[in-house]
Amino acid sequence: MARGRLSVLDTVECLLLLSQAQFGRVAVTVVARPEIFPVYFCLMDGDIVFRTGAGTKLYAVATGAVVAFEADEFDPRALSGWSVMVTGPCSGERNPAKVAEARRRLPDGWVPGGHDHIVRITPHKISGRRIEAGA
């Protein structure tokens, strides 16, 4: 029988956790099928921002498509962790100052190829959960 405690996080707590994380997953629909891609990200002006390359599936959806984003952390020894999910439209960043800031803050990643395009997810819905081991 599970004895952990599950709590729902408010928007402020979710944004705080996202501001401290660097790695998440973007879920998109490609030809009517869900696909999930790992990304390094940061928060800028309350939006989730990540890098991608021209011609990628993530670049293709950066035209206003609604996507899902998830970041989490789990400690298997302490049996505790959290998960935050965001849904909202995705768009390419066009402001040169914001592009430069994002490029400074985000790593290139580990996938070969260029990652010169900055994509922004504007949260329309944010939800989160925290689980802690019980006594």
Secondary structure as GFF3:
##gff-version 3
##sequence-region A 1 135
A	DSSP	beta_strand	5	9	.	.	.	ID=ss1
A	DSSP	alpha_helix	11	20	.	.	.	ID=ss2
A	DSSP	beta_strand	23	30	.	.	.	ID=ss3
A	DSSP	beta_strand	33	44	.	.	.	ID=ss4
A	DSSP	beta_strand	47	52	.	.	.	ID=ss5
A	DSSP	alpha_helix	57	60	.	.	.	ID=ss6
A	DSSP	beta_strand	63	75	.	.	.	ID=ss7
A	DSSP	beta_strand	80	92	.	.	.	ID=ss8
A	DSSP	alpha_helix	96	105	.	.	.	ID=ss9
A	DSSP	beta_strand	117	121	.	.	.	ID=ss10
A	DSSP	beta_strand	125	132	.	.	.	ID=ss11
###
